[in-house]
Amino acid sequence: MKKIAIVSSREKRNQVEEDIWLKERLIKMEYDASIEAWDDDSVKWDEYSIIVIKSTWKYEQNIEKFMKWLDSIKEYNVINDIKVGDKVLVIGSGIIGLVSAMFAKKEGASYVAISEVNEARAKKAVELGVADEYILANDKFDESVHSKVGLGFDKVIECCGNSAAVASSLSAVKPGGHVILVGVSMAPITIPSIIAVMHEVNITGAIAYTKEEFKTCIDLMASKQIDVLKFMSKVVSLDETQAAYDELLSGTSDSIKIIVDPD
């Protein structure tokens, strides 16, 4: 039976709802799953077939020990989100894409690029400091990607939820790389599956609405580790609401979030 470790910390082990849910789900699928702490030196990581890193908790309080632990498990089968030094592409520069880029940098990505059809908003992402560069989503997209990162990005976070964006994700990720699907489509989408097969691309879906994730984000905002106010482009009156919608739908505005003040 394949052994799977879901990584937590000694303080949070067996306390996080989503970790417990994942463990129980894997056990029902007949995997030998357990929640293990990265800061527990007694864990024998080489016994696990897969190590899942998602919310490791408390690593920022002992970053030197955490980095040594990461180095110690590099030879094992690790599934994680963003590794230190990764090159990451985020497709879509709406608020979800911009926040994804921001967290990619926070997790240690060495290079973060944004891909977007609207050049004004793509430039805004760079101005706000959440991306290092932008790549326009046009007929030169593939050429631009490979001129910047060779074989492709380590991770591509897709935040649009349409066929074109998912296809671009597959063409932009390196062989054996990881595509994370965040964008939601209520209708079926088509993708060039031959790229995923021939390049052995890992594709993962991600949803971020658990109670623990809300708490984590609130704590990060309260401690000023992340700045979300910079994404608020302007405040408009109730009478200006339609004009604000029109602006956001124009495809040429660099506005991100427009707040309506009814007073």
HUVENUR-V8618 format. One record per residue. N is the residue number from 1. RES is the residue in three letters. SS is DSSP state (a for helix, b for strand, c for the rest). NEAR is the number of other C-alpha atoms within 10 Angstrom. Layout:
# HUVENUR-V8618
n=N res=RES ss=SS near=NEAR
n=N res=RES ss=SS near=NEAR
This chain:
# HUVENUR-V8618
n=1 res=MET ss=c near=8
n=2 res=LYS ss=c near=11
n=3 res=LYS ss=b near=15
n=4 res=ILE ss=b near=24
n=5 res=ALA ss=b near=22
n=6 res=ILE ss=b near=23
n=7 res=VAL ss=b near=23
n=8 res=SER ss=b near=26
n=9 res=SER ss=c near=19
n=10 res=ARG ss=c near=17
n=11 res=GLU ss=c near=11
n=12 res=LYS ss=c near=17
n=13 res=ARG ss=c near=19
n=14 res=ASN ss=c near=17
n=15 res=GLN ss=c near=13
n=16 res=VAL ss=c near=15
n=17 res=GLU ss=a near=12
n=18 res=GLU ss=a near=15
n=19 res=ASP ss=a near=21
n=20 res=ILE ss=a near=16
n=21 res=TRP ss=a near=11
n=22 res=LEU ss=a near=15
n=23 res=LYS ss=a near=21
n=24 res=GLU ss=a near=16
n=25 res=ARG ss=a near=13
n=26 res=LEU ss=a near=16
n=27 res=ILE ss=a near=14
n=28 res=LYS ss=a near=11
n=29 res=MET ss=c near=10
n=30 res=GLU ss=c near=12
n=31 res=TYR ss=c near=15
n=32 res=ASP ss=b near=17
n=33 res=ALA ss=b near=23
n=34 res=SER ss=b near=20
n=35 res=ILE ss=b near=23
n=36 res=GLU ss=b near=24
n=37 res=ALA ss=b near=20
n=38 res=TRP ss=c near=24
n=39 res=ASP ss=c near=20
n=40 res=ASP ss=c near=12
n=41 res=ASP ss=c near=9
n=42 res=SER ss=c near=9
n=43 res=VAL ss=c near=12
n=44 res=LYS ss=c near=9
n=45 res=TRP ss=a near=18
n=46 res=ASP ss=a near=13
n=47 res=GLU ss=a near=13
n=48 res=TYR ss=c near=17
n=49 res=SER ss=c near=15
n=50 res=ILE ss=b near=18
n=51 res=ILE ss=b near=23
n=52 res=VAL ss=b near=18
n=53 res=ILE ss=b near=17
n=54 res=LYS ss=c near=14
n=55 res=SER ss=c near=20
n=56 res=THR ss=c near=20
n=57 res=TRP ss=c near=18
n=58 res=LYS ss=c near=16
n=59 res=TYR ss=a near=16
n=60 res=GLU ss=a near=10
n=61 res=GLN ss=a near=9
n=62 res=ASN ss=c near=10
n=63 res=ILE ss=a near=11
n=64 res=GLU ss=a near=11
n=65 res=LYS ss=a near=14
n=66 res=PHE ss=a near=17
n=67 res=MET ss=a near=12
n=68 res=LYS ss=a near=10
n=69 res=TRP ss=a near=15
n=70 res=LEU ss=a near=15
n=71 res=ASP ss=a near=10
n=72 res=SER ss=a near=12
n=73 res=ILE ss=c near=13
n=74 res=LYS ss=c near=9
n=75 res=GLU ss=c near=9
n=76 res=TYR ss=c near=14
n=77 res=ASN ss=c near=15
n=78 res=VAL ss=b near=17
n=79 res=ILE ss=b near=14
n=80 res=ASN ss=b near=13
n=81 res=ASP ss=c near=18
n=82 res=ILE ss=c near=21
n=83 res=LYS ss=c near=17
n=84 res=VAL ss=c near=14
n=85 res=GLY ss=c near=13
n=86 res=ASP ss=c near=19
n=87 res=LYS ss=b near=22
n=88 res=VAL ss=b near=29
n=89 res=LEU ss=b near=31
n=90 res=VAL ss=b near=29
n=91 res=ILE ss=b near=33
n=92 res=GLY ss=c near=26
n=93 res=SER ss=c near=28
n=94 res=GLY ss=c near=20
n=95 res=ILE ss=a near=16
n=96 res=ILE ss=a near=16
n=97 res=GLY ss=a near=25
n=98 res=LEU ss=a near=26
n=99 res=VAL ss=a near=19
n=100 res=SER ss=a near=22
n=101 res=ALA ss=a near=29
n=102 res=MET ss=a near=21
n=103 res=PHE ss=a near=15
n=104 res=ALA ss=a near=27
n=105 res=LYS ss=a near=23
n=106 res=LYS ss=a near=15
n=107 res=GLU ss=c near=15
n=108 res=GLY ss=c near=15
n=109 res=ALA ss=c near=20
n=110 res=SER ss=c near=15
n=111 res=TYR ss=b near=18
n=112 res=VAL ss=b near=25
n=113 res=ALA ss=b near=24
n=114 res=ILE ss=b near=28
n=115 res=SER ss=b near=28
n=116 res=GLU ss=b near=24
n=117 res=VAL ss=c near=16
n=118 res=ASN ss=c near=17
n=119 res=GLU ss=a near=19
n=120 res=ALA ss=a near=14
n=121 res=ARG ss=a near=23
n=122 res=ALA ss=a near=24
n=123 res=LYS ss=a near=19
n=124 res=LYS ss=a near=20
n=125 res=ALA ss=a near=30
n=126 res=VAL ss=a near=17
n=127 res=GLU ss=a near=12
n=128 res=LEU ss=c near=13
n=129 res=GLY ss=c near=14
n=130 res=VAL ss=c near=22
n=131 res=ALA ss=c near=26
n=132 res=ASP ss=c near=16
n=133 res=GLU ss=b near=18
n=134 res=TYR ss=b near=23
n=135 res=ILE ss=b near=22
n=136 res=LEU ss=b near=18
n=137 res=ALA ss=c near=20
n=138 res=ASN ss=c near=11
n=139 res=ASP ss=c near=8
n=140 res=LYS ss=c near=10
n=141 res=PHE ss=a near=16
n=142 res=ASP ss=a near=15
n=143 res=GLU ss=a near=11
n=144 res=SER ss=a near=17
n=145 res=VAL ss=a near=21
n=146 res=HIS ss=a near=16
n=147 res=SER ss=a near=11
n=148 res=LYS ss=a near=13
n=149 res=VAL ss=a near=16
n=150 res=GLY ss=c near=12
n=151 res=LEU ss=c near=14
n=152 res=GLY ss=c near=23
n=153 res=PHE ss=b near=27
n=154 res=ASP ss=b near=22
n=155 res=LYS ss=b near=28
n=156 res=VAL ss=b near=29
n=157 res=ILE ss=b near=29
n=158 res=GLU ss=b near=28
n=159 res=CYS ss=c near=24
n=160 res=CYS ss=c near=22
n=161 res=GLY ss=c near=18
n=162 res=ASN ss=c near=18
n=163 res=SER ss=a near=15
n=164 res=ALA ss=a near=14
n=165 res=ALA ss=a near=22
n=166 res=VAL ss=a near=25
n=167 res=ALA ss=a near=18
n=168 res=SER ss=a near=19
n=169 res=SER ss=a near=28
n=170 res=LEU ss=a near=27
n=171 res=SER ss=a near=22
n=172 res=ALA ss=a near=28
n=173 res=VAL ss=b near=29
n=174 res=LYS ss=b near=22
n=175 res=PRO ss=b near=20
n=176 res=GLY ss=b near=15
n=177 res=GLY ss=b near=19
n=178 res=HIS ss=b near=25
n=179 res=VAL ss=b near=28
n=180 res=ILE ss=b near=19
n=181 res=LEU ss=b near=21
n=182 res=VAL ss=c near=20
n=183 res=GLY ss=c near=20
n=184 res=VAL ss=c near=14
n=185 res=SER ss=c near=11
n=186 res=MET ss=c near=7
n=187 res=ALA ss=c near=7
n=188 res=PRO ss=c near=7
n=189 res=ILE ss=c near=12
n=190 res=THR ss=c near=10
n=191 res=ILE ss=c near=16
n=192 res=PRO ss=c near=14
n=193 res=SER ss=a near=12
n=194 res=ILE ss=a near=10
n=195 res=ILE ss=a near=15
n=196 res=ALA ss=a near=20
n=197 res=VAL ss=a near=12
n=198 res=MET ss=a near=10
n=199 res=HIS ss=c near=16
n=200 res=GLU ss=c near=14
n=201 res=VAL ss=c near=18
n=202 res=ASN ss=b near=17
n=203 res=ILE ss=b near=15
n=204 res=THR ss=b near=12
n=205 res=GLY ss=b near=12
n=206 res=ALA ss=c near=11
n=207 res=ILE ss=c near=10
n=208 res=ALA ss=c near=9
n=209 res=TYR ss=c near=8
n=210 res=THR ss=c near=11
n=211 res=LYS ss=a near=11
n=212 res=GLU ss=a near=15
n=213 res=GLU ss=a near=15
n=214 res=PHE ss=a near=12
n=215 res=LYS ss=a near=11
n=216 res=THR ss=a near=14
n=217 res=CYS ss=a near=13
n=218 res=ILE ss=a near=13
n=219 res=ASP ss=a near=13
n=220 res=LEU ss=a near=13
n=221 res=MET ss=a near=14
n=222 res=ALA ss=a near=11
n=223 res=SER ss=c near=10
n=224 res=LYS ss=c near=10
n=225 res=GLN ss=c near=11
n=226 res=ILE ss=c near=17
n=227 res=ASP ss=c near=13
n=228 res=VAL ss=c near=12
n=229 res=LEU ss=a near=9
n=230 res=LYS ss=a near=10
n=231 res=PHE ss=a near=18
n=232 res=MET ss=b near=13
n=233 res=SER ss=b near=12
n=234 res=LYS ss=b near=12
n=235 res=VAL ss=b near=14
n=236 res=VAL ss=b near=15
n=237 res=SER ss=b near=12
n=238 res=LEU ss=a near=13
n=239 res=ASP ss=a near=11
n=240 res=GLU ss=a near=12
n=241 res=THR ss=a near=17
n=242 res=GLN ss=a near=10
n=243 res=ALA ss=a near=11
n=244 res=ALA ss=a near=21
n=245 res=TYR ss=a near=11
n=246 res=ASP ss=a near=11
n=247 res=GLU ss=a near=15
n=248 res=LEU ss=a near=16
n=249 res=LEU ss=a near=10
n=250 res=SER ss=c near=11
n=251 res=GLY ss=c near=13
n=252 res=THR ss=c near=13
n=253 res=SER ss=c near=15
n=254 res=ASP ss=c near=20
n=255 res=SER ss=c near=17
n=256 res=ILE ss=c near=19
n=257 res=LYS ss=b near=17
n=258 res=ILE ss=b near=17
n=259 res=ILE ss=b near=15
n=260 res=VAL ss=b near=15
n=261 res=ASP ss=b near=12
n=262 res=PRO ss=c near=9
n=263 res=ASP ss=c near=6
